[in-house]
Amino acid sequence: QVRLVESGGGVVRPGGSLRLSCAASHYRFDTFAMGWYRQASGIKRELVASISHLHIEDYGYFAKGRFRISRDNAKNTVELQMNGLEAEGSDVYYCRIIGTEKWGQGTQVTVSS
């Protein structure tokens, strides 16, 4: 059974950057499309960025021009580089295997001065 573990969240000042990482424990990781989502309390999870098994990237409106998703199939990881964070970026961020209900536990990002 696959397990997803996120890391890299924390507190950052407005305009700052964070790099989130998601480690997957599955031998077929390189066949999965992966996504990063964010969720504020009581609100539906929103897609931030996704990357296919062929490394094709896609971004939600919130991420375009500021964030970059990448993956390393040799390490079974998918990362999200977040630049130019502002207060509205304060959420819990989750990684997911696209098309499944396999989610990580989430990592909190707080943007505050």
C-alpha positions as protocol buffer text, in pm:
chain_id: "A"
residue {
  index: 1
  type: GLN
  ca { x: 0 y: 0 z: 0 }
}
residue {
  index: 2
  type: VAL
  ca { x: 133 y: 339 z: -98 }
}
residue {
  index: 3
  type: ARG
  ca { x: 216 y: 597 z: 165 }
}
residue {
  index: 4
  type: LEU
  ca { x: 267 y: 969 z: 97 }
}
residue {
  index: 5
  type: VAL
  ca { x: 457 y: 1188 z: 343 }
}
residue {
  index: 6
  type: GLU
  ca { x: 481 y: 1564 z: 298 }
}
residue {
  index: 7
  type: SER
  ca { x: 743 y: 1788 z: 450 }
}
residue {
  index: 8
  type: GLY
  ca { x: 882 y: 2139 z: 414 }
}
residue {
  index: 9
  type: GLY
  ca { x: 597 y: 2348 z: 548 }
}
residue {
  index: 10
  type: GLY
  ca { x: 651 y: 2623 z: 800 }
}
residue {
  index: 11
  type: VAL
  ca { x: 623 y: 2994 z: 861 }
}
residue {
  index: 12
  type: VAL
  ca { x: 746 y: 3237 z: 599 }
}
residue {
  index: 13
  type: ARG
  ca { x: 725 y: 3613 z: 562 }
}
residue {
  index: 14
  type: PRO
  ca { x: 521 y: 3769 z: 281 }
}
residue {
  index: 15
  type: GLY
  ca { x: 717 y: 3752 z: -41 }
}
residue {
  index: 16
  type: GLY
  ca { x: 917 y: 3457 z: 84 }
}
residue {
  index: 17
  type: SER
  ca { x: 967 y: 3107 z: -53 }
}
residue {
  index: 18
  type: LEU
  ca { x: 920 y: 2751 z: 63 }
}
residue {
  index: 19
  type: ARG
  ca { x: 991 y: 2416 z: -95 }
}
residue {
  index: 20
  type: LEU
  ca { x: 753 y: 2133 z: -15 }
}
residue {
  index: 21
  type: SER
  ca { x: 843 y: 1771 z: -67 }
}
residue {
  index: 22
  type: CYS
  ca { x: 632 y: 1458 z: -87 }
}
residue {
  index: 23
  type: ALA
  ca { x: 791 y: 1116 z: -52 }
}
residue {
  index: 24
  type: ALA
  ca { x: 603 y: 814 z: -185 }
}
residue {
  index: 25
  type: SER
  ca { x: 658 y: 458 z: -79 }
}
residue {
  index: 26
  type: HIS
  ca { x: 565 y: 261 z: -388 }
}
residue {
  index: 27
  type: TYR
  ca { x: 770 y: 84 z: -651 }
}
residue {
  index: 28
  type: ARG
  ca { x: 545 y: 215 z: -931 }
}
residue {
  index: 29
  type: PHE
  ca { x: 577 y: 582 z: -838 }
}
residue {
  index: 30
  type: ASP
  ca { x: 711 y: 662 z: -1184 }
}
residue {
  index: 31
  type: THR
  ca { x: 376 y: 561 z: -1338 }
}
residue {
  index: 32
  type: PHE
  ca { x: 166 y: 795 z: -1122 }
}
residue {
  index: 33
  type: ALA
  ca { x: 52 y: 1146 z: -1201 }
}
residue {
  index: 34
  type: MET
  ca { x: 102 y: 1351 z: -883 }
}
residue {
  index: 35
  type: GLY
  ca { x: -58 y: 1665 z: -756 }
}
residue {
  index: 36
  type: TRP
  ca { x: -25 y: 1925 z: -485 }
}
residue {
  index: 37
  type: TYR
  ca { x: -343 y: 2063 z: -333 }
}
residue {
  index: 38
  type: ARG
  ca { x: -418 y: 2322 z: -71 }
}
residue {
  index: 39
  type: GLN
  ca { x: -703 y: 2344 z: 175 }
}
residue {
  index: 40
  type: ALA
  ca { x: -814 y: 2612 z: 413 }
}
residue {
  index: 41
  type: SER
  ca { x: -1031 y: 2505 z: 704 }
}
residue {
  index: 42
  type: GLY
  ca { x: -1381 y: 2414 z: 590 }
}
residue {
  index: 43
  type: ILE
  ca { x: -1308 y: 2466 z: 222 }
}
residue {
  index: 44
  type: LYS
  ca { x: -1276 y: 2206 z: -52 }
}
residue {
  index: 45
  type: ARG
  ca { x: -923 y: 2110 z: -150 }
}
residue {
  index: 46
  type: GLU
  ca { x: -796 y: 2303 z: -449 }
}
residue {
  index: 47
  type: LEU
  ca { x: -545 y: 2183 z: -704 }
}
residue {
  index: 48
  type: VAL
  ca { x: -226 y: 2389 z: -694 }
}
residue {
  index: 49
  type: ALA
  ca { x: -14 y: 2199 z: -946 }
}
residue {
  index: 50
  type: SER
  ca { x: 16 y: 1858 z: -1105 }
}
residue {
  index: 51
  type: ILE
  ca { x: 280 y: 1665 z: -1292 }
}
residue {
  index: 52
  type: SER
  ca { x: 223 y: 1362 z: -1508 }
}
residue {
  index: 53
  type: HIS
  ca { x: 441 y: 1053 z: -1522 }
}
residue {
  index: 54
  type: LEU
  ca { x: 589 y: 1211 z: -1835 }
}
residue {
  index: 55
  type: HIS
  ca { x: 678 y: 1526 z: -1640 }
}
residue {
  index: 56
  type: ILE
  ca { x: 407 y: 1737 z: -1804 }
}
residue {
  index: 57
  type: GLU
  ca { x: 324 y: 2018 z: -1563 }
}
residue {
  index: 58
  type: ASP
  ca { x: -4 y: 2194 z: -1503 }
}
residue {
  index: 59
  type: TYR
  ca { x: -88 y: 2476 z: -1264 }
}
residue {
  index: 60
  type: GLY
  ca { x: -395 y: 2618 z: -1101 }
}
residue {
  index: 61
  type: TYR
  ca { x: -455 y: 2992 z: -1118 }
}
residue {
  index: 62
  type: PHE
  ca { x: -310 y: 3036 z: -769 }
}
residue {
  index: 63
  type: ALA
  ca { x: 27 y: 2891 z: -868 }
}
residue {
  index: 64
  type: LYS
  ca { x: 84 y: 3019 z: -1218 }
}
residue {
  index: 65
  type: GLY
  ca { x: 400 y: 3220 z: -1260 }
}
residue {
  index: 66
  type: ARG
  ca { x: 513 y: 3172 z: -899 }
}
residue {
  index: 67
  type: PHE
  ca { x: 529 y: 2800 z: -821 }
}
residue {
  index: 68
  type: ARG
  ca { x: 709 y: 2511 z: -986 }
}
residue {
  index: 69
  type: ILE
  ca { x: 631 y: 2142 z: -950 }
}
residue {
  index: 70
  type: SER
  ca { x: 894 y: 1879 z: -1015 }
}
residue {
  index: 71
  type: ARG
  ca { x: 951 y: 1510 z: -956 }
}
residue {
  index: 72
  type: ASP
  ca { x: 1243 y: 1277 z: -909 }
}
residue {
  index: 73
  type: ASN
  ca { x: 1139 y: 924 z: -995 }
}
residue {
  index: 74
  type: ALA
  ca { x: 1469 y: 782 z: -872 }
}
residue {
  index: 75
  type: LYS
  ca { x: 1391 y: 917 z: -525 }
}
residue {
  index: 76
  type: ASN
  ca { x: 1011 y: 870 z: -540 }
}
residue {
  index: 77
  type: THR
  ca { x: 955 y: 1236 z: -459 }
}
residue {
  index: 78
  type: VAL
  ca { x: 751 y: 1523 z: -594 }
}
residue {
  index: 79
  type: GLU
  ca { x: 832 y: 1878 z: -489 }
}
residue {
  index: 80
  type: LEU
  ca { x: 664 y: 2214 z: -501 }
}
residue {
  index: 81
  type: GLN
  ca { x: 878 y: 2527 z: -508 }
}
residue {
  index: 82
  type: MET
  ca { x: 667 y: 2819 z: -391 }
}
residue {
  index: 83
  type: ASN
  ca { x: 789 y: 3171 z: -449 }
}
residue {
  index: 84
  type: GLY
  ca { x: 628 y: 3506 z: -376 }
}
residue {
  index: 85
  type: LEU
  ca { x: 405 y: 3372 z: -104 }
}
residue {
  index: 86
  type: GLU
  ca { x: 142 y: 3603 z: 34 }
}
residue {
  index: 87
  type: ALA
  ca { x: -111 y: 3573 z: 315 }
}
residue {
  index: 88
  type: GLU
  ca { x: -365 y: 3391 z: 97 }
}
residue {
  index: 89
  type: GLY
  ca { x: -112 y: 3112 z: 61 }
}
residue {
  index: 90
  type: SER
  ca { x: -155 y: 3013 z: 426 }
}
residue {
  index: 91
  type: ASP
  ca { x: -312 y: 2668 z: 400 }
}
residue {
  index: 92
  type: VAL
  ca { x: -248 y: 2303 z: 459 }
}
residue {
  index: 93
  type: TYR
  ca { x: -83 y: 2155 z: 150 }
}
residue {
  index: 94
  type: TYR
  ca { x: -137 y: 1794 z: 50 }
}
residue {
  index: 95
  type: CYS
  ca { x: 11 y: 1570 z: -214 }
}
residue {
  index: 96
  type: ARG
  ca { x: -201 y: 1317 z: -391 }
}
residue {
  index: 97
  type: ILE
  ca { x: -180 y: 1044 z: -650 }
}
residue {
  index: 98
  type: ILE
  ca { x: -400 y: 1190 z: -921 }
}
residue {
  index: 99
  type: GLY
  ca { x: -713 y: 987 z: -988 }
}
residue {
  index: 100
  type: THR
  ca { x: -706 y: 813 z: -652 }
}
residue {
  index: 101
  type: GLU
  ca { x: -794 y: 886 z: -292 }
}
residue {
  index: 102
  type: LYS
  ca { x: -436 y: 844 z: -184 }
}
residue {
  index: 103
  type: TRP
  ca { x: -337 y: 1158 z: 6 }
}
residue {
  index: 104
  type: GLY
  ca { x: -60 y: 1254 z: 238 }
}
residue {
  index: 105
  type: GLN
  ca { x: -123 y: 1387 z: 586 }
}
residue {
  index: 106
  type: GLY
  ca { x: -60 y: 1747 z: 483 }
}
residue {
  index: 107
  type: THR
  ca { x: 192 y: 2012 z: 576 }
}
residue {
  index: 108
  type: GLN
  ca { x: 101 y: 2354 z: 713 }
}
residue {
  index: 109
  type: VAL
  ca { x: 221 y: 2668 z: 536 }
}
residue {
  index: 110
  type: THR
  ca { x: 176 y: 2997 z: 719 }
}
residue {
  index: 111
  type: VAL
  ca { x: 260 y: 3330 z: 560 }
}
residue {
  index: 112
  type: SER
  ca { x: 292 y: 3597 z: 824 }
}
residue {
  index: 113
  type: SER
  ca { x: 498 y: 3902 z: 903 }
}
